[in-house]
């Protein structure tokens, strides 16, 4: 058994030492790091057209979605209530605005929106419906709106407090 293990360890050590050899010695310290950075700068990378550049210039003629308000608070509601709010926006850009999609993270919140293009200066709406069945306490829901705008993603949100069963606010006498 010892005859097999010793040569195996010797061979593994030799392979490990051989695989770690480099053509040039490793440089340590600030000088080595600066040299590596200089070398990397000398070798430019290939531009990938599928990646957005950090210095991308926004289209000055793109539509812009400007909301009157981006958050609505329904306040206290009863369990099982279904509530709706309509968010209004104006196209403050220079070309027609078209909403591609609007979606919420959960099925209890359902958006519907203006399907026709909104001309510059025109107004559109996004109606958000919230179904409180099976929910309790404070709820914050966001709707992500994707459009041909700058920026292409806008968010609106709703919030509410669903009262516990049997409580409908203060009792009036």
Helices and strands as residue ranges (DSSP letters): H 2-19, H 30-42, E 65-67, E 71-77, E 82-91, E 99-104, E 109-113, E 123-131, E 137-147, E 153-162
